Amino acid sequence: MRESVPLYHQLKAELLDEIESGRWQPNQLLPSEPELARKFGVSRTTVRLAIGDLAASGYVIRKQGRGTFVAQRTAPHASRLYGFAEDLRRRHPDVDIDVLRLSVDPCPANVAVHLQRQTGSPVIAIHRLAKLGHRPVFSERSYLTPPYHTDSAEVEKMKHLFDHIYGFFERNGVRVGLGTQSIRAAVADAEDSRILGATLGEPVLVIVRTTQDESGSPIEFSQVRYLGALYEYEVNLTREP
C-alpha cells in the first residue's frame, strides 16, 4: 500500500475491487475484521473505517451478531454525471470558462462536513465563471480534495487545468464515481448582480453538488448559481409496469 495515501482509503479501494470484480458475491459474508487486518497487514481500526465507508456507500451491510455482507445492489435511476461546464458544452460548444480564483485554502467547517475532512485541512478552492459569448451563465465555487501527489505550491500556476474539473481529477489518477446534488430556487443577490449581471431579485437556480470517487470518498463540493432564464434541465422518464 502507498504510504502517501491514508491506509483506510487504500484498504477501501482494495475491498471495493474484491466486490466489483465479483470475487465477493452479493449476500456473501465478508471475512471478519481480524481476518481482514491480517490479510492486508493493517490494524482493526483501519479495517473498521474502510468497512464503515463501504457501508455508508451501500456496498456492504452490517448485520448485528452475524457480520458484514456484500449488499445486493440494484441500479438506481440516475442521470449521467457531467461537470457543470462539461454539461453546458454538450449543448453549447462556444462556452468560455474563466477561473476567477484558484488557491489552496484551509477547509471551511461547512465544507469539511461534505468532504469528510478535518476543518482547516488543505483544499483546492476555485471560483469559476461560465460564459456563452460574452454573456455570463453561471458562477461556481468549488472545493476539491487535493489528489495525493499534487504539489500544493504549484496549484495556483495551473489555472488552465481547471477549465474541466473532472478532467483535472482524471489526469491525476482519480476516477470520478458518482455525485449527489440538490437544486433550489433563489433570487439574485448583490454578488449575482456583480458577477452574472443579474438584476437584484431576478430568479436564479442554486445547485449544490458533492462528488465522490469510485471508492465513495468525497472529492468535490460545489455550489453553482445559475441565471434562471438560461438554465435547462432534461430528464428521461419511464413508467414502471
DRENLUMKE-198731 format. One record per residue (C-alpha): x, y, z; residue in three letters. Coordinates in steps of 0.2 Angstrom, whole numbers, padded with zeros to 4 digits, always signed. Example, Ala and Ser with C-alpha at 12.3 -4.5 7.8 and 13.67 -1.06 7.14 Angstrom:
# residues 2
+0062-0022+0039ALA/+0068-0005+0036SER/
This chain:
# residues 241
+0000+0000+0000MET/+0006+0018-0004ARG/+0012+0027+0011GLU/+0006+0044+0005SER/-0012+0038+0005VAL/-0022+0035+0021PRO/-0022+0017+0024LEU/-0041+0016+0026TYR/-0043+0024+0009HIS/-0031+0011+0001GLN/-0040-0003+0010LEU/-0057+0003+0005LYS/-0051+0003-0013ALA/-0044-0015-0011GLU/-0061-0021-0004LEU/-0071-0012-0017LEU/-0061-0021-0030ASP/-0065-0038-0022GLU/-0083-0033-0023ILE/-0084-0025-0041GLU/-0073-0039-0048SER/-0086-0052-0042GLY/-0073-0061-0031ARG/-0086-0057-0017TRP/-0103-0060-0022GLN/-0119-0051-0017PRO/-0125-0058+0000ASN/-0108-0066+0004GLN/-0101-0064+0021LEU/-0085-0054+0022LEU/-0070-0060+0032PRO/-0070-0054+0050SER/-0061-0038+0055GLU/-0046-0048+0062PRO/-0045-0059+0046GLU/-0045-0043+0035LEU/-0032-0035+0047ALA/-0021-0050+0045ARG/-0023-0052+0026LYS/-0019-0033+0022PHE/-0007-0030+0036GLY/-0017-0016+0044VAL/-0025-0013+0061SER/-0043-0017+0065ARG/-0046+0002+0067THR/-0041+0004+0049THR/-0052-0011+0044VAL/-0067-0003+0053ARG/-0065+0014+0045LEU/-0064+0006+0027ALA/-0079-0005+0031ILE/-0089+0010+0038GLY/-0086+0020+0022ASP/-0092+0005+0011LEU/-0107+0003+0022ALA/-0111+0021+0020ALA/-0110+0020+0001SER/-0121+0005+0001GLY/-0108-0008-0005TYR/-0109-0019+0011VAL/-0122-0021+0025ILE/-0118-0024+0043ARG/-0129-0036+0052LYS/-0129-0036+0071GLN/-0122-0053+0078GLY/-0119-0060+0060ARG/-0106-0050+0052GLY/-0104-0039+0036THR/-0111-0045+0020PHE/-0110-0039+0002VAL/-0125-0029-0002ALA/-0137-0034-0016GLN/-0136-0018-0026ARG/-0149-0013-0038THR/-0146+0000-0052ALA/-0155+0017-0046PRO/-0162+0029-0058HIS/-0149+0041-0062ALA/-0143+0054-0074SER/-0125+0053-0081ARG/-0113+0063-0071LEU/-0106+0078-0080TYR/-0096+0093-0073GLY/-0106+0109-0074PHE/-0095+0116-0088ALA/-0094+0099-0097GLU/-0113+0098-0097ASP/-0115+0116-0104LEU/-0103+0112-0118ARG/-0113+0097-0123ARG/-0127+0109-0128ARG/-0117+0125-0132HIS/-0099+0122-0140PRO/-0095+0141-0138ASP/-0093+0140-0119VAL/-0079+0150-0111ASP/-0073+0146-0093ILE/-0065+0160-0083ASP/-0055+0154-0067VAL/-0058+0170-0056LEU/-0049+0162-0041ARG/-0038+0147-0038LEU/-0029+0144-0022SER/-0025+0131-0008VAL/-0035+0136+0007ASP/-0039+0129+0024PRO/-0056+0119+0023CYS/-0071+0129+0030PRO/-0081+0120+0043ALA/-0097+0119+0032ASN/-0087+0111+0018VAL/-0077+0099+0029ALA/-0094+0090+0033VAL/-0097+0087+0015HIS/-0079+0082+0010LEU/-0077+0072+0026GLN/-0061+0081+0030ARG/-0054+0090+0046GLN/-0059+0108+0047THR/-0043+0118+0042GLY/-0035+0104+0031SER/-0029+0110+0014PRO/-0042+0110+0000VAL/-0041+0117-0018ILE/-0053+0132-0018ALA/-0059+0138-0036ILE/-0071+0151-0042HIS/-0076+0149-0060ARG/-0087+0159-0071LEU/-0095+0151-0087ALA/-0100+0162-0102LYS/-0109+0160-0118LEU/-0100+0173-0129GLY/-0099+0187-0118HIS/-0114+0183-0108ARG/-0112+0175-0090PRO/-0122+0160-0087VAL/-0116+0153-0070PHE/-0105+0156-0056SER/-0097+0141-0047GLU/-0087+0140-0031ARG/-0079+0123-0028SER/-0068+0114-0015TYR/-0058+0099-0020LEU/-0049+0086-0010THR/-0031+0088-0017PRO/-0025+0072-0026PRO/-0012+0064-0015TYR/+0003+0068-0027HIS/-0002+0086-0031THR/+0010+0099-0027ASP/+0000+0112-0017SER/+0013+0126-0021ALA/+0010+0123-0039GLU/-0008+0123-0039VAL/-0010+0142-0042GLU/+0000+0141-0058LYS/-0012+0128-0066MET/-0027+0138-0070LYS/-0028+0130-0087HIS/-0031+0113-0079LEU/-0047+0119-0070PHE/-0057+0123-0086ASP/-0063+0105-0084HIS/-0063+0100-0065ILE/-0067+0081-0068TYR/-0054+0081-0081GLY/-0041+0088-0068PHE/-0045+0073-0057PHE/-0044+0060-0070GLU/-0027+0067-0076ARG/-0021+0065-0058ASN/-0027+0047-0057GLY/-0043+0050-0048VAL/-0058+0041-0055ARG/-0074+0051-0053VAL/-0088+0039-0047GLY/-0104+0047-0043LEU/-0112+0063-0037GLY/-0127+0069-0027THR/-0135+0086-0029GLN/-0149+0097-0025SER/-0157+0111-0035ILE/-0167+0125-0027ARG/-0174+0142-0032ALA/-0167+0158-0026ALA/-0166+0177-0030VAL/-0151+0186-0037ALA/-0141+0195-0023ASP/-0128+0208-0024ALA/-0114+0196-0029GLU/-0125+0189-0043ASP/-0128+0206-0049SER/-0109+0210-0050ARG/-0103+0193-0057ILE/-0118+0187-0068LEU/-0125+0204-0072GLY/-0142+0199-0064ALA/-0155+0211-0059THR/-0157+0211-0040LEU/-0172+0199-0036GLY/-0171+0191-0053GLU/-0174+0172-0052PRO/-0158+0161-0050VAL/-0156+0142-0048LEU/-0144+0136-0034VAL/-0136+0119-0037ILE/-0126+0111-0023VAL/-0116+0095-0028ARG/-0105+0083-0019THR/-0095+0071-0030THR/-0086+0055-0024GLN/-0073+0045-0032ASP/-0076+0027-0037GLU/-0072+0021-0019SER/-0085+0033-0012GLY/-0074+0046-0005SER/-0079+0064-0007PRO/-0068+0074-0019ILE/-0078+0089-0023GLU/-0091+0100-0015PHE/-0098+0114-0027SER/-0111+0127-0027GLN/-0117+0134-0043VAL/-0128+0150-0045ARG/-0136+0149-0062TYR/-0146+0163-0071LEU/-0164+0155-0070GLY/-0168+0161-0088ALA/-0154+0151-0095LEU/-0155+0135-0086TYR/-0162+0120-0094GLU/-0164+0103-0086TYR/-0169+0087-0095GLU/-0174+0071-0088VAL/-0179+0055-0097ASN/-0194+0047-0088LEU/-0201+0029-0088THR/-0217+0022-0081ARG/-0214+0006-0072GLU/-0227-0008-0076PRO/
